[in-house]
Structure formats: C-alpha cells, structure tokens
C-alpha cells in the first residue's frame, strides 16, 4: 500500500509532551501519556512503527495516521477512553513511563530513528512540579535537537496540554555551542557541539 512506502525523515514526527507522573492530578485524568506531533504539512501513516520506552517496545499495528500539523496521544489501553476526549489516541497494554526519567524513541517501519528524548525529572522548571501532576512539554517542536534546553514543565492550568499546542510553545532558537575539538590526524579534526 502507498502508506507503507511513505518515506519519513528524522523529526517529521516529534515526541512533544511527556506525562510521566500524573499523580496527584491537577485536572487531567490520572494517566501517563506521551504526545506525538506531526511537524510536516502531510499526513503520516505510522502503522508498524515502534515506540520504545526504556527497554519496552510497542508496535503500532492498525492503520494509524497523524494528520499534518496534528497530534497523537499514546497511553495505556485502560486510559484510552478518558484521554480520547483530548484528541486522537492510541492505547497499548503495559504502557508505563518511569517517573524519574528514561529514553523514549520513535522508530519507523524501516528502522530509522524519527524522534528520541532522554528526559529526566530535573527537566521540570520547579521542584513542586516534580512531585507529580505536571507534564514536561517541548518548547519548540521545530527545534527538537536542543534536548533539555527545549523542555520545561507545563504551564497549562490542567497540568498538561494533551492533543493541543503546548502551553510553553515558543520559538526557541538555541545556537550550537562548541563543546570540544579532537585532532585526529594532521589534516583532520573532530568537532563536538552541545546539541545533535
């Protein structure tokens, strides 16, 4: 089918919001979720793509499409009904996110890495938001390589913004800084920067 032949590039879809610790809830259902965002102006079919949370792997089986400039909420299958009221939703059995932080990756059908986030609880903007009920939101989904500097606690009065534009959304142009340089040979150097 045409959908499986579709070519996607890194960060066409980004991991855009992470609710790792929904308890105590501010105003959202008490469920963990991950929000994906399609940064392109085309619909993207993600059937047979993989979501990896820590060491656990989940596969998108049905014909799932994330429409252009739109969102998909990923959660436990038991949370599907409640979180569906916030937007398009996909439930998995045994879906779980470590509160303290872990690596989350999205891999396409050809085993290409599309998006990855190695988040940590310290990314929260304030210690009281670390205690639960607040999601981590990406500031600028069009600049996902900036890592920690591109994430902060949700400012939404509900504690998060699943299925809609992030409450912290802003242009966040972070210029790469030089980290270090390794001389490799007399005509070759290796340059390391502070972002991908």
N, C-alpha and C positions, 0 to 999 in steps of 0.2 A: 504494500500500500504506500501511497505517497507520504503518509505521516511518518513511517519508519525510515524513509530515505532522507528526511529533513536533516540538514546539517546545522548544528548549533555550535556556537563559539563560547569560549570562556566568558562568564559573566553576562551572557544573554539573559539568563535567569540567575538571580542572586538570592542568597539567604538574607532576609531583610529584617526579621524580628524573631526573638527567641524568648519564650516564657518558660524558664527552667524551674521556677519555684512559685507556683500560683497561690501558695498558702502563707499567710492569711489573705484571702481575696479582697481586693479593693472594691471592684464592681463587676469584674468579669467572671464567667464560670470558672470553678476551681479545677482547671485542667491545664496541663502543659501543652504548648504548641510551638510550631515553627512556621513562620510565614515566608513563602517564596514570592518574588516579584519578577515579572517579565519586563525587562528594561527595553525591549525592542518594539517596533511597530508592526510585528507579525505575531499571529497565534503560534504557539509552540506546543507540539504534541510530546508528552513525556512518558508515554507507555513504554514499559520495560527499562526505564531509567532506575537508578538505585539511589536511595538515601542512606547514608552511613552516619550513625550517631555513636561515637566512641568505637566499640568493636561490633556493634549490632548493625545488621544490614537489612533494609526493607526494599522491596521491589514494587514499582508502580505497575499493576497488571492491566487494569482496564484502559480504555481509550481516554486518557486524561489529557486535557488541553488547558494551557494557561493562556488566556487571551492577551493580546497586545496591551501593554501598559496596565496589567491587572495582576491579581494576587491569587494564591492558593494557600489555604491553611492546612497544615499537617498536624495530626493529633492521634491520640488513642481512639480505637474504634468506638469505645464507650462514650467518648466525648463528642462524637460526630454530630449527634442531634443538636446538642446545645451550641456548639461552635459554628454549625451551619448557618445559624441566624446572622453571623457576622460576614459571611461570604462563602465562596466556593471552598469546599473542604474535602480532605481525603483522610480516612481513618486507617490505622494499622493496629494489629494486635501487638501487645507487649511494647508499645511505644513509650519510651522513657528517656528523660534528659537529666543528667547529673546536675544537681543544684550548683555545685562549686565550679563547674566548667568542664568542657570536653571539646573534641573536634567534631564538627558536623560538615559533611561533604555531600555534594550532589554530583552524580556520575551519569553521563548519558549512555545511550544504548551501545555506542562504540567504545565505551570505557574511557571517554575523555572527561577530565575534571572540569565541571562547569562552574561550580562555586564551592568554596570552603571557608569555614570560620572556626578558629580555635579560640573560643571565648573563655573568659574567666570571670568569676564573681566580682573581682576587683574592678571590672569594667563599669560597674554601677557608679553613677555620679554622686551618690551619697550613701552613707552606711545604713540609714534606716530603710532605704530601698533594697539593700542586700538581704534584708530579713524576710522578703517574700511579698508576692502580690504585684510586683512591677516587672514588666518585660524589659529586655535590652532591645533598643531599636537602632537601626543603621541611620546615620545622619544623611549621607548622600549615596543613594543606590547606584549612581553613575560613576562613583569613585571608590569601588569596593576594595582596592588594593591597600588602602591605608591602615587596615587592621584596627587595633584598639582605638586609635585616634578618630575613627569614623563611627564609633558606637557610644551610646550613653543610655541611661535609664529613661524609660518613657516619661513624658510629661502629661500624658493623657489622664484626665480625671478618673477614668475607669481602671487605670493601671497598665494599660496597653492599648494597641490600636489594630487588632487583627482584621485583615480584609480591607484596610483603607490606608491612605497616606500616613506615614509615621508622624507622630506629634513633634518629633525633633527634626523633621525633614528640613534640609538647608543645603545650599551649595557648600561643599567642604573641600576646597582645593588645598591639599596638603602637598607642598613641593617636596620631592625626594631629597633627603639629606645624605651626604656621603658618610658611610659608616667606616670602611677601611679599604685599603688597596693592598693587594698581594702581587709582588713581582713574580712572574712565572718563568720568564726567560729574558734574554737581553732585548727582545722586541715584542714582548707580550706581558700585559698586566691584567689582573682580575680586579674589578671594581665592585664593591658591595654597597648597596643602598639600604635605607631603613624601611623600605616597603617593596612589595613584589613588582 
